[in-house]
Amino acid sequence: MTQPRGSAAKSAALSAALSGAVDLSALKARAEAARKQPAPPAGGPAPSGDGPPPSGEAVIDVTEATFQAEVVERSLHQLVVVDLWAEWCGPCKQLSPVLERMAAESGGAWVVAKVDVDANPRIAQLFGAQSIPTIVAIAGGQPVDAFSGALPEPEIRKWINSLLDALRDKLPGIRDAEGAGGPVEEPEDPRFTEAEEAFERGDFAAAQAAYERILDVEPANELAKNALAQVRFTARAEKADPDARAKADADPSDLTAQLDAADLEIAENQVEAGFKRLIDVVRRTAGEDRNKVREHLVALFDLFDPADERVMKARRDLASALF
C-alpha cells in the first residue's frame, strides 16, 4: 500500500530546500568540461563527458562511487529521478515499483536511480533527506523538484508529466524517447482510469465509488483495495481541522480533535507520532469511545505495508493498551 502523501506545503518546502542547499555544480562542471573535449581520432576511445549513453535501462542502482556518472552526468541527457530507499522501509517497497514501472513505460525519457541510504549514507546527507522514501528529480546536473513520502500513483504521474513538459526542450533524451514512440503500453483499465481521474480532480466520493465497483466484481483486487484505503484517508485528512493538534494537546478528552490530529500527523509522515497519539487515547478511554479510536487506528494501519516496523510496533502497543 502507498503511504499517505505528505502535505503540499511540506513537499514544496522540501523542493525549495533542495534547490537551494544541494550543490552539484562542481560535478556538473566536470561533466560539461568532458563534453567539450575534441572528438577522438578514428579508432580512439570516445570521451565520457556525455555520461552514460541511454542504455534502455529504466532502473539503475547507484552508489557513492557511481553517483557522478549515473546521476549527474546522465541528467545532462535524461531526467533522472533519485529514489532514496532502504530495505526496512515499508512505504519504499510500495512506491519504488510504481516509479520503476512508469520509468519503463517512458521509453528512455527518464530513469530511476535507486540509492540504498543504509549503504550510501553520504548521498542521503547530500540531499538533506529527513525521511524515506524521498524522491528527487535531477536535470542538467541539479535537483529541480522533490517530494517525501509515498504519493498515490495519479499524483506521481502528474508530477512526472509536469517535469517532462518543463524539461522537454532542455534534455534531448526526452525528445528522443518521444520521437521513437517508446514501448507499446498495455491498454489502461478504464475502471481504474475513471477512479484515478476522479481522485486527481479532488472528487473523492466518485473515486471511492469507482474503486468500490471494482471490488464488487473482484473482491480480491489488492490494487483497488489499497487505492480505496488511500482515497478514504485522503478525503478525511483534507477535511481535518488544521488546528486539531493544538486543540488535542490542550484538551486530551476532545476525541474528535485527537482523531483529526492523528490524521494530520500521518499525512505529514509523522507516522510514529500519529500512532502513539491514538494508542495513548485508547489507554485512557473505555466503551464506545475506546472502540471508535481503535477502529480509526486499525484503518490507519491498512495504509501501510503490514511488515512496516512502525505498524508492527504500534500493533503490539495497541494490544498492550487494550489488554
C-alpha positions in Angstrom: 0.0 0.0 0.0 1.1 3.5 -0.5 1.9 5.7 2.4 -0.4 8.8 2.8 1.0 11.7 0.9 2.8 14.5 2.7 1.2 17.9 2.8 1.6 20.1 -0.3 3.4 22.6 1.9 5.8 20.0 3.1 6.6 18.8 -0.4 7.1 22.4 -1.6 9.4 23.2 1.4 11.5 20.1 0.6 11.8 21.0 -3.0 12.8 24.6 -2.2 15.3 23.4 0.4 16.9 21.1 -2.1 17.1 23.6 -4.8 19.0 26.0 -2.5 21.0 23.6 -0.4 22.2 20.9 -2.7 25.1 22.0 -4.8 26.1 19.6 -7.6 27.7 22.3 -9.7 31.3 21.0 -9.3 30.3 17.6 -10.6 28.3 19.2 -13.4 31.2 21.4 -14.4 33.4 18.3 -14.7 30.9 16.6 -16.8 30.4 19.6 -19.1 34.2 20.0 -19.5 34.4 16.4 -20.6 31.7 17.0 -23.1 33.6 19.8 -24.8 36.7 17.7 -25.4 37.7 17.4 -29.1 36.5 14.4 -30.9 39.0 11.5 -30.7 40.8 10.2 -33.8 39.2 7.4 -35.6 39.6 4.2 -33.7 40.4 6.1 -30.5 38.5 5.9 -27.3 35.4 8.1 -27.1 35.2 10.8 -24.4 32.9 10.0 -21.5 31.6 13.5 -21.0 28.0 12.9 -22.1 27.7 10.5 -19.2 26.3 7.0 -19.7 24.5 6.8 -23.0 20.9 5.8 -22.9 21.1 2.1 -22.4 17.4 1.2 -22.4 17.6 0.6 -18.6 14.7 2.1 -16.8 16.2 1.5 -13.3 19.8 2.0 -12.2 21.3 1.0 -8.8 23.5 3.9 -7.8 26.3 4.0 -5.2 28.5 6.8 -3.9 31.2 5.7 -6.4 28.9 5.8 -9.4 26.7 8.8 -8.4 28.5 11.3 -10.6 28.3 9.2 -13.8 24.9 7.6 -13.3 23.1 10.6 -11.9 24.9 13.9 -12.5 26.3 13.2 -16.0 23.3 11.2 -17.1 21.0 14.0 -16.1 22.5 16.2 -18.8 20.7 14.0 -21.3 17.8 12.4 -19.4 15.6 13.3 -16.4 16.9 11.2 -13.5 14.6 10.5 -10.6 16.6 9.6 -7.5 14.8 7.1 -5.2 16.3 7.2 -1.7 15.1 4.0 0.0 16.1 1.3 2.4 15.3 -2.4 2.8 13.5 -1.9 6.1 11.2 0.9 4.7 7.7 -0.4 4.1 6.4 2.6 2.1 9.5 2.4 -0.1 8.5 -1.1 -1.1 5.2 0.3 -2.3 6.5 3.4 -4.0 9.6 2.0 -5.8 7.7 -0.5 -8.0 5.4 2.3 -9.2 8.3 4.5 -10.2 10.1 1.7 -11.9 7.1 0.7 -13.9 6.4 4.3 -15.0 10.1 4.7 -16.0 10.0 1.6 -18.1 6.8 2.9 -19.8 8.6 6.2 -20.7 10.9 4.5 -23.3 14.0 6.3 -22.0 12.6 9.8 -21.3 13.6 9.3 -17.7 15.2 6.8 -15.4 15.0 5.8 -11.8 18.3 6.0 -9.9 17.9 3.8 -6.7 20.0 4.7 -3.7 20.1 2.4 -0.7 20.6 5.0 2.1 22.0 2.5 4.5 24.8 1.5 2.1 25.3 5.1 0.8 24.6 7.5 3.7 26.5 10.4 2.2 24.1 10.6 -0.7 21.2 10.9 1.7 23.1 13.6 3.6 23.9 15.4 0.4 20.1 15.8 -0.2 19.4 16.5 3.4 16.8 13.7 3.4 15.0 13.7 6.8 12.9 10.6 6.0 12.4 8.0 3.4 11.2 7.5 0.8 12.5 10.8 -0.6 12.3 11.3 -4.3 14.5 13.9 -6.0 14.3 14.9 -9.7 17.7 15.8 -11.3 18.1 17.6 -14.6 21.1 19.3 -16.0 23.2 18.3 -13.1 21.0 19.9 -10.5 17.9 19.0 -8.4 14.8 20.6 -9.8 12.0 19.2 -7.6 11.4 16.6 -4.9 8.8 15.1 -2.5 8.9 12.8 0.5 6.6 10.0 1.5 4.7 7.7 -0.9 2.2 9.5 -3.1 -0.7 7.8 -4.9 0.1 6.8 -8.5 -2.1 9.5 -10.1 -0.1 12.2 -8.2 3.2 10.7 -9.2 2.2 10.5 -12.8 1.1 14.1 -12.7 4.4 15.1 -11.1 6.5 13.3 -13.7 4.5 14.7 -16.6 4.9 18.2 -15.4 8.7 17.7 -15.2 8.8 16.2 -18.7 6.8 19.2 -20.1 9.1 21.7 -18.4 12.3 19.9 -19.5 11.4 18.7 -23.0 13.4 21.5 -24.7 16.4 21.1 -22.4 17.0 17.4 -22.3 17.5 15.6 -25.6 16.6 12.2 -24.1 13.0 13.3 -23.6 12.6 14.3 -27.2 14.4 11.2 -28.5 12.2 8.9 -26.5 9.0 10.6 -27.5 10.2 10.7 -31.1 10.9 7.0 -31.1 7.4 6.4 -29.8 8.5 4.4 -26.8 7.4 0.9 -26.0 3.9 -0.2 -26.7 2.0 0.1 -23.5 -0.7 -2.2 -22.3 -4.1 -0.5 -22.5 -5.2 1.1 -19.3 -8.0 -0.4 -17.3 -10.8 2.2 -17.8 -12.2 1.4 -14.4 -9.0 2.5 -12.7 -8.7 5.4 -15.1 -12.1 6.7 -14.0 -11.2 6.3 -10.3 -7.8 8.0 -10.8 -9.2 10.9 -12.7 -11.8 11.5 -10.0 -9.1 11.4 -7.4 -6.9 13.9 -9.3 -9.8 16.4 -9.6 -10.5 16.0 -5.9 -13.8 14.2 -6.3 -13.1 11.7 -3.6 -16.7 10.4 -3.4 -16.6 9.5 -7.1 -13.1 7.9 -6.7 -14.4 5.9 -3.8 -17.4 4.7 -5.7 -15.3 3.7 -8.7 -13.0 1.6 -6.6 -15.9 0.0 -4.7 -17.5 -1.0 -8.1 -14.2 -2.8 -9.0 -14.2 -4.6 -5.6 -17.9 -5.6 -6.1 -16.8 -7.6 -9.1 -13.2 -8.5 -7.9 -13.2 -8.7 -4.1 -9.6 -9.8 -4.1 -8.2 -7.0 -6.2 -5.4 -5.7 -4.0 -4.7 -2.6 -6.1 -8.3 -1.5 -5.7 -8.3 -2.3 -2.0 -5.1 -0.3 -1.4 -6.3 2.6 -3.6 -9.7 2.7 -1.8 -8.0 2.9 1.6 -5.9 5.8 0.3 -8.9 7.7 -1.1 -10.8 7.3 2.2 -7.9 8.6 4.2 -7.1 11.5 1.9 -10.7 12.6 1.9 -10.8 12.5 5.7 -7.4 14.2 6.1 -8.4 17.0 3.7 -11.4 17.8 6.0 -9.4 17.7 9.2 -9.3 20.8 11.4 -5.9 22.4 10.8 -5.9 23.4 14.4 -6.7 19.9 15.6 -3.3 19.2 17.1 -3.3 22.3 19.3 -6.9 21.5 20.4 -6.0 17.9 21.1 -2.9 18.8 23.1 -4.9 21.4 25.1 -7.8 19.0 25.8 -6.9 15.3 25.8 -10.6 14.4 26.2 -11.6 16.0 22.9 -11.9 12.8 20.9 -12.6 14.5 17.5 -9.5 16.6 17.8 -7.4 13.6 18.7 -8.6 11.7 15.6 -8.1 14.7 13.3 -4.7 15.4 14.9 -3.6 11.8 14.2 -4.7 12.0 10.6 -2.7 15.2 10.1 0.3 13.6 11.6 0.1 10.6 9.3 -0.5 12.8 6.3 2.7 14.7 7.1 4.7 11.5 7.6 4.9 11.8 11.3 3.7 8.2 11.5 5.0 7.2 14.9 3.5 10.3 16.5 0.1 9.7 14.9 0.1 6.1 16.1 1.3 6.9 19.6 -1.4 9.6 20.0 -4.2 7.2 19.3 -2.7 4.4 21.4 -2.5 6.9 24.3 -6.2 7.7 23.8 -7.1 4.0 23.8 -5.3 3.7 27.2 -7.4 6.4 28.9 -10.8 5.7 27.3 -13.4 2.9 27.6 -16.5 1.7 26.0 -17.7 3.2 22.7 -15.0 5.9 22.7 -12.3 3.4 23.0 -13.7 1.2 20.2 -14.1 4.3 17.9 -10.4 5.2 18.4 -9.3 1.6 18.0 -11.2 1.2 14.7 -9.7 4.5 13.5 -6.2 3.4 14.3 -6.7 0.0 12.6 -7.8 1.8 9.5 -4.6 3.8 9.5 -2.6 0.6 9.8 -4.2 -0.5 6.5 -2.5 2.4 4.7 0.9 0.7 5.2 2.8 -2.5 4.4 1.9 -4.9 7.3 5.6 -5.6 7.6 6.4 -1.9 8.2 8.2 -1.8 11.6 6.2 1.2 12.7 3.0 -0.7 12.1 4.2 -3.8 13.8 5.3 -1.9 16.9 2.0 0.1 17.0 0.0 -3.2 16.8 1.9 -4.5 19.8 1.4 -1.3 21.7 -2.3 -1.3 20.9 -2.7 -4.9 22.1 -0.9 -3.9 25.4 -3.2 -0.9 25.7 -6.3 -3.0 25.2 -5.4 -6.0 27.4 
